Amino acid sequence: MILRNKKGQERNFKILYKIEHNEEIYIVYEDYISSRFYVGLKKDNKLININEEETNFINSILKGVNGE
């Protein structure tokens, strides 16, 4: 999937999870270039950084998926 970051740069990402909560869509993805994993909030086909509360929420979901 190709998404645009807040600087307007388009990047190709491997989507790992799409989490919908309270009409928001969070994307857990792997960056092909760095092989690192990230989470962003998808709005208007752009990825936006998430705050600490949202990070904790996503982490709790991912721990549940991993059986922790």
C-alpha angles and dihedrals in degrees: 000000000000118000134171121236125218090272090058095250116141118225134180113235137182106231111221101172137004112202120190116197130158092350090305123117119215119193122205106197145165119232108227092210100051099022087226127134123238141171125219139171111243115223124160091347090304130112115233126192116254127226128241094266091053090046091054090048093052092045091054091052093048091049088054091050090051091049096246 
